[in-house]
Amino acid sequence: MDSAGKRVTDTVHTLLRTWLSLNNALILSSSAIVTGILAHFIRKYHERGTHVIFQEVIAVVTLFLYLFAMFAPALKGYRGYLMPLNLALSYLWLTNLIFSSQDYSGHSVSLLSSVVAETMMWFRSRGFSSPGTTTGSSRLGNNGEKGSAPLTSTGAPTTTTTATTDATNGTRV
């Protein structure tokens, strides 16, 4: 490698290591803020659940580990060995987010059921009866408007009824 290519490579490595150090410093400061807030909650409110304790433990572990990880990219021998740890901590922080949403919403939130419900509502709003069923595979509803939901959810042919259809929202009146 010529001297110009080596100089560019060294510059890129220096910039990446600097960016990684700044990223680790932001993670460290964020975990310090969360640690302080959760410590206040634990001290002030005696009726705490296990979620708050779990959140505090993850914040303290992150704070402790990133005190050292912030300076690791400055070492020449560092080759990204903390990446698996960073990945594991990111999933633990995601778990913290889910616990927080459950605690502050007042009821248990099932992520899978929310995703399924949102998906079914999306399909209904796009004119499909439900994922996996074929009722003509058209994006037009029974009244011919784009995006209107069909009135039947089964693939069976419809029979004539005396009820009329309201064209604005697809309900029977």
BELLINKA-V772098 format. One record per pair of residues at least 6 apart in sequence whose ideal C-beta (glycine too) atoms are under 6 Angstrom apart, sorted by sequence separation. I is the first residue (numbers start at 1). GAP is how many residues later the second one is. D is the distance in whole Angstrom. If there is no record, write none. Layout:
# BELLINKA-V772098
i=I gap=GAP d=D
i=I gap=GAP d=D
This chain:
# BELLINKA-V772098
i=42 gap=6 d=6
i=72 gap=6 d=5
i=102 gap=6 d=6
i=129 gap=6 d=5
i=152 gap=6 d=6
i=102 gap=7 d=5
i=123 gap=7 d=6
i=141 gap=7 d=3
i=166 gap=7 d=5
i=101 gap=8 d=6
i=123 gap=8 d=6
i=141 gap=8 d=6
i=142 gap=8 d=5
i=141 gap=9 d=5
i=142 gap=9 d=5
i=163 gap=9 d=5
i=164 gap=9 d=6
i=41 gap=11 d=6
i=127 gap=12 d=5
i=69 gap=13 d=5
i=127 gap=14 d=5
i=38 gap=17 d=6
i=38 gap=18 d=4
i=127 gap=20 d=6
i=135 gap=20 d=5
i=129 gap=21 d=6
i=149 gap=21 d=5
i=148 gap=22 d=5
i=35 gap=24 d=4
i=129 gap=24 d=5
i=143 gap=24 d=5
i=34 gap=25 d=4
i=35 gap=25 d=6
i=124 gap=25 d=5
i=62 gap=27 d=6
i=31 gap=28 d=5
i=35 gap=28 d=6
i=31 gap=31 d=4
i=32 gap=31 d=6
i=31 gap=32 d=4
i=58 gap=34 d=5
i=28 gap=38 d=4
i=58 gap=38 d=6
i=27 gap=39 d=5
i=55 gap=41 d=5
i=24 gap=42 d=6
i=28 gap=42 d=6
i=24 gap=45 d=5
i=25 gap=45 d=5
i=24 gap=46 d=4
i=51 gap=48 d=4
i=21 gap=52 d=5
i=51 gap=52 d=6
i=20 gap=53 d=4
i=17 gap=56 d=4
